[in-house]
Amino acid sequence: MDNFLGAYNKEDMSLFTDFYELTMCAAYFDNNNFEPATFDLFVRRLPENRSYLLFTGLEQLLLYLQSIKFTKRHLAYLKQQGFKQPFLDYLRDFKFTGDVWAVPEGSIVFPNEPLVRVTAPIIEAQIIETFLLNTVNLQTTMSTKASRVVYAAKGRGVIEFGLRREHGVDAGMKVARSSYIAGCMGTSNVLAGMVYGVPVFGTMAHSFVMSYPRELDAFRAFVKTFPDKSTLLIDTYDELAGLEKAIVVAKELEFLGFRLGGVRLDSGDLAVSSKRLREILDANGLEYVKIFVSGNLDEFCIAELLEKAAPIDFFGVGTKLGTSADRPYLDVIYKLCETSLLGVYSPIMKLSPDKLSLPGRKQVYRYTDCEGNFVRDVVALDSEVMLDVAAEPLLVNVMSKGEISYCLPSLSQIRAFASKSISRLPAKYKAITDAKVYPVELSPKLCQLVETLRERIVLNEIVSPNPV
């Protein structure tokens, strides 16, 4: 192995693309097509039980665009795949030189709104498609799922525990980052803690308890090492018997001047059990001991537990958060919306059934009420001037001529921005089930352009001569 990821490294990310991206680019090159073009990255439709998206992944996207290059190793491999030498020579000196506009990371967004807009020579804009889609798809999927889990918890702490079930090293890192942005307290992923500064959490496994002759011995051994921050897993054998031993240890810690942090349940009827545990803990003067639960949790389970008034303080959410198990992907796409010839730009659109795309460079305007809550969005042409002072443009310039032109915020700043964004979305759009549909409209000028282009494209296709 070259490194812990396997036989590739960061420099190889230029080949992290679908083969047809390269074949199209080679054809552009052969036909001397270096004209600029504009592409929109957006989500066509929301998955079931999603009423919004929490956009994440912008930082990784920009760092990739600024650093993409093709090495001798890459070019040798592409030559083996049949690419011609002049195109390989072009790739040898490749550098992304385009302009990028995007909504800030941590923004609440909706379907058919451009999230990222790329204007660059068409080869450059085309070759980056796969990486952009992959990056935004994974991180936005996971941050959206995590935000729903956090919302369902109603202020109780949520910790991302899904590393062992997530889909590889890269996914494990990005899930930890995205879920922290979405409001999770932290993660069990130690590497993410070191790389991103995400707080790390962990208790103990059943194997630790089972490795000792008696459950009480295991608890005493653990608190000996961590007297000031121990949470004891009490359901390895019997939760009530485990709780009795945890109380013994808690009293021993009190004598030494420490406090037991909490007890954890990982199975059973968590609503019934947590109520019983809380009653017993309180009766023994241990009101400060928190109840932590885990085990196949998601936003639906958490909402049900709290509806039953379960006195739970913290939720450890693993597999179903870390894989977004109910809806593991987004219908995220990257479509051409503008071409150019000799410096003259022309809007373009796709007419495929159920896959219509919007033409031209666009801006998204968000309207708010007097309290700052989101009311509706309008997708407009970038050239339009919205006179309404309540309309806030969402897309900002993040890259100019291939260089990042945007002050990349810290992870804590993105997290704070996401929290504020989520808080400004009315509750009816955040419901775990049966949420209302947030209104996204097209401006009159954009609607007019859509109809004009539709007629022109249809007419052009009808009257085009048949090939000889």
Summary of the structure (lengths in Angstrom):
residues: 468
radius of gyration: 26.5
end to end distance: 54.6
largest distance: 94.6
contacts: 1505
relative contact order: 0.14
helix: 42%
strand: 19%
